[in-house]
Amino acid sequence: MSQQQAGFASWLIADPLEFARRGERLAGAVEISALSRLRAELVDTQGSVQVEVVGSEVGDDRFLLVSIEAKPRVECQRCLAPLALDLALDVRFLLVPLGQPMPDDELEDDSFDPIHAERNLDVLALVEDELLLALPISPRHEVCETPQPRERDDSASPFAALANLRGAGKKV
């Protein structure tokens, strides 16, 4: 069974375990401006995020594979100009039924992240978390010019007026 949805309410999965068991699919786009925590880290909110969620079952385990593609724009820490990142993420989540502890032995396996399979699972919150984790701590262009000091115009300096006053009172 497949679903193609793009509305805000459609990004909730009512029963994630059943979604995964049936191998359902949810796909669509969401505007970057709809992701408030991510928006705060960007220079603008242009563009959208392409999201695809596919449920699967492997033995007794149920998974969500979340694929994310986005081109958020951050500020280069070297030249302070906008920098477009090209993010393509594939994240696999192990769905742990509510009331069951997170599996400690699987935590060594970094091919998936365990999450509780709560009702009305907010896919946008998962997507936003993954995008925030993918942002570089100090984004920089591969090559960019370092900022150059501006040409000095001493006449525009507030101290230039003081220098003129001081010069006017000099004795010859």
Stockholm file with secondary structure:
# STOCKHOLM 1.0

chainA/1-172         MSQQQAGFASWLIADPLEFARRGERLAGAVEISALSRLRAELVDTQGSVQVEVVGSEVGDDRFLLVSIEAKPRVECQRCLAPLALDLALDVRFLLVPLGQPMPDDELEDDSFDPIHAERNLDVLALVEDELLLALPISPRHEVCETPQPRERDDSASPFAALANLRGAGKKV
#=GR chainA/1-172 SS CCCCCCSSGGGEESCHHHHHHTTCEEEEEEEGGGCHHHHTTSSCCCSEEEEEEEEEEETTEEEEEEEEEECCEEECTTTCCEEECCEEEEEEEEEECTTSCCCSGGGGCTTCEEEECCTTEEHHHHHHHHHHHHSCSSCCCSSCCCCCCCCCCGGGSHHHHHHHHHHHTCCC
#=GC SS_cons         CCCCCCSSGGGEESCHHHHHHTTCEEEEEEEGGGCHHHHTTSSCCCSEEEEEEEEEEETTEEEEEEEEEECCEEECTTTCCEEECCEEEEEEEEEECTTSCCCSGGGGCTTCEEEECCTTEEHHHHHHHHHHHHSCSSCCCSSCCCCCCCCCCGGGSHHHHHHHHHHHTCCC
//
